[in-house]
Amino acid sequence: MRARVLEDRDQAEEQTRGQRNATGERQHCWVDADVADARQVFDSGSSEQSQSPIGERQSGASSGETEKGAFEQQLANEIAAANGVGRMDIVENRLVGMKSRGAYETPGGTLLVAAHRELESLCLDRETAHYQQILSLRYAEMVYYGMWFTPLRESLDAFFTNSQKRVTGSVTLSLFKGNVSVASRQSPHSLYRPGLASFSMVGYNPKDAEGFINLFALPITIPPEAKAAGR
């Protein structure tokens, strides 16, 4: 899994960027999330398009590439953190049952998760998406409890690997004063069809849904009718 950001500018550019952040100027983050090759491009107002890999996690990467990836991952965190993104103050339940308060900061990770979820909303069918939410909670709980080297965790990995095969595309995020908003999302595997989802209902006959509606409503309509009849 890889990502990439704009290469670091010189120190003067960094200072200028910090001044823009201090004035509250909106910044944008372009994230191309791909299961095999997640890419991340941050634009801080410069017209330059120089790009390089960040967060290198592929096997066989040289130490130089790893160091460069770590540096650029840090840069990605700094850009998000400069906008107050990724801060969390929560009360959580520990393994032994007691509650504890934790304050966390995951600026770069927050951007990747936000972008990836948007791609999932486009590429995953309803049933897979809903079931993945259930398993995600269980997966997070297992990792928190230290149950990494377990057969269940490996089995869940197989599910998530398969469900993510079509999750790829690009998402534009806007960062401003601690908020992350989605400006656009697109994917070559998108299941969204404007013609089918619009209120104009072009592409299918709405009357085809009458039988389904009647059958779907039976569990709701029968009990009141039975009660009215005194049964």
Secondary structure, 3 states (H helix, E strand, C coil): CCEEEECCCCHHHHHHHHHHHHCCCCEEEEEECECCCCEEEEECCCCCCCEEEECCCCCCCCHHHHHHHHHHHHHHHHHHHHCCCCEEEEEEECCCCCEEEEEEECHHHHHHHHHHHHHHHHHCCHHHHHHHHHHHHHHHHHHHCCCCCCHHHHHHHHHHHHHCCCCECEEEEEEECCEEEEEEEECCCCCCCHHHHCCCCCCCCHHHHHHHHHHHHHHHHHHHHHHHCCC
